[in-house]
Structure formats: structure tokens, C-alpha cells
Amino acid sequence: MNVFVWVLQVLLALHTIVGALWKFKNSAGETMPTLKAIPQGAWLTLSVFEILCALALVLPAVYKPSGFLAPLAALAIAAEMLLFTGLHFASGSREFGPVIYWLVVAALCGFVACVRLAL
């Protein structure tokens, strides 16, 4: 189980890094029109935040005392996905494709956080 969770953490970290780099090149409105309520400055701040979260997901592999960071980072990413879901619905959109994606990522992050907190 531990190996599975590590693989999942690395995949989530890679996913989060790619998302952060995407945010540097595209505005919120370009990425998803329903997220255009997010100001560009906040969008770029989310990029930096995501990079830090991605590092926190994998840092415990090389520096054991930082193990408490992985569940915190996973919960932070899950919260961001839930924020995107809330903004999407607040915009009045009825599309569920992005919501399913965000909720799956949030669920995987929640799983990682629960397992890491239990260990």
C-alpha cells in the first residue's frame, strides 16, 4: 500500500506541476471560462502555491522529517479543486466534465492525505 501511495503522490505532484506551468501561460478565463472570476494576480499566485504543494508531496521521500507536509499539500490541492468546482457552479454553468475532473483529483488528494495521516 505504501508503494501505491508514493506512486500516487508522485503522479499528483507531476499533475500539479503541469497545472502550475499551464497557469503561467494561460489566464483563468482562457483555461476555463467559468473561472474568469479569478484575477490574474491570484491565478499566478495559485501557480506558485501549486509548485510548493507539488514539492511538499515528494519531499518526504528524500527528507523524512518533512513527512507532515505531504498530507497538508494533498489537502491544499483538494481544497483548490473544490474552489474551482464552486466557482464553476457559481458561474451558472451546467457542464459537468470539468467538475468530474476536479472532484476526482480532490478525491485522490483526500485519499493520499488520509493514508499519510494514518501512517
C-alpha positions as CSV (number, residue, x, y, z in Angstrom):
1,M,0.0,0.0,0.0
2,N,2.8,2.4,0.8
3,V,4.3,2.0,-2.7
4,F,0.9,2.6,-4.2
5,V,0.5,5.8,-2.2
6,W,4.0,7.0,-3.2
7,V,3.3,6.4,-6.9
8,L,0.0,8.3,-6.5
9,Q,1.8,11.2,-4.7
10,V,4.4,11.4,-7.5
11,L,1.6,11.4,-10.1
12,L,-0.3,14.1,-8.2
13,A,2.9,16.2,-7.9
14,L,3.5,15.9,-11.7
15,H,-0.1,16.7,-12.4
16,T,0.1,19.8,-10.1
17,I,3.4,21.0,-11.7
18,V,1.9,20.8,-15.1
19,G,-1.1,22.7,-13.9
20,A,1.1,25.4,-12.4
21,L,3.1,25.8,-15.6
22,W,-0.2,26.0,-17.6
23,K,-1.3,28.8,-15.3
24,F,1.8,30.8,-16.1
25,K,1.0,30.7,-19.8
26,N,-2.8,31.0,-19.8
27,S,-5.3,33.2,-17.9
28,A,-8.1,31.7,-15.8
29,G,-10.6,32.7,-18.5
30,E,-8.6,31.1,-21.3
31,T,-8.3,27.9,-19.3
32,M,-11.9,27.6,-18.3
33,P,-14.4,30.5,-19.0
34,T,-16.2,29.7,-15.7
35,L,-13.0,30.5,-13.8
36,K,-12.6,34.1,-15.2
37,A,-13.7,35.5,-11.8
38,I,-10.2,34.7,-10.6
39,P,-8.0,37.8,-11.0
40,Q,-4.7,37.3,-13.0
41,G,-2.6,38.0,-9.9
42,A,-4.4,35.4,-7.9
43,W,-4.2,33.0,-10.8
44,L,-0.4,33.4,-10.8
45,T,-0.2,33.1,-7.1
46,L,-2.0,29.8,-7.4
47,S,0.7,28.7,-9.7
48,V,3.4,29.3,-7.1
49,F,1.2,27.7,-4.5
50,E,0.8,24.6,-6.6
51,I,4.5,24.3,-7.2
52,L,5.1,24.4,-3.5
53,C,2.4,21.8,-2.9
54,A,3.9,19.5,-5.6
55,L,7.3,19.8,-3.8
56,A,5.7,19.1,-0.5
57,L,4.2,15.9,-1.9
58,V,7.5,14.4,-2.9
59,L,9.9,16.0,-0.4
60,P,9.3,13.3,2.3
61,A,10.8,10.7,0.0
62,V,14.2,12.4,0.5
63,Y,13.8,14.2,3.8
64,K,11.8,12.1,6.3
65,P,11.2,14.9,8.9
66,S,9.1,16.7,6.3
67,G,6.5,13.8,6.2
68,F,3.8,16.0,7.7
69,L,3.9,18.2,4.6
70,A,2.5,15.6,2.2
71,P,-1.0,15.3,3.7
72,L,-1.2,19.1,4.1
73,A,-0.2,19.6,0.5
74,A,-2.7,17.0,-0.7
75,L,-5.5,18.7,1.3
76,A,-4.5,22.1,-0.1
77,I,-4.7,20.8,-3.6
78,A,-8.1,19.2,-2.9
79,A,-9.3,22.5,-1.5
80,E,-8.2,24.2,-4.7
81,M,-10.1,21.7,-6.8
82,L,-13.2,22.3,-4.6
83,L,-12.8,26.0,-5.1
84,F,-12.7,25.6,-8.8
85,T,-15.8,23.4,-8.6
86,G,-17.6,26.1,-6.6
87,L,-16.6,28.9,-9.0
88,H,-17.8,26.7,-11.9
89,F,-21.2,26.2,-10.4
90,A,-21.4,29.9,-9.2
91,S,-20.9,31.0,-12.8
92,G,-24.2,29.2,-13.7
93,S,-22.6,26.6,-15.9
94,R,-24.3,23.3,-16.2
95,E,-21.3,21.4,-17.7
96,F,-20.2,18.5,-15.5
97,G,-17.0,17.5,-17.4
98,P,-14.6,19.8,-15.5
99,V,-16.4,19.2,-12.3
100,I,-15.9,15.4,-12.6
101,Y,-12.2,16.0,-13.3
102,W,-11.8,18.4,-10.3
103,L,-13.7,16.1,-7.9
104,V,-11.6,13.0,-9.0
105,V,-8.4,15.0,-8.3
106,A,-9.8,16.2,-5.0
107,A,-10.8,12.6,-4.0
108,L,-7.3,11.2,-4.9
109,C,-5.7,14.0,-2.8
110,G,-8.1,13.2,0.0
111,F,-7.1,9.6,-0.2
112,V,-3.4,10.4,0.0
113,A,-4.0,12.8,2.9
114,C,-6.0,10.2,4.9
115,V,-3.4,7.4,4.3
116,R,-0.5,9.7,5.2
117,L,-2.2,11.0,8.3
118,A,-2.9,7.4,9.4
119,L,0.7,6.4,8.9
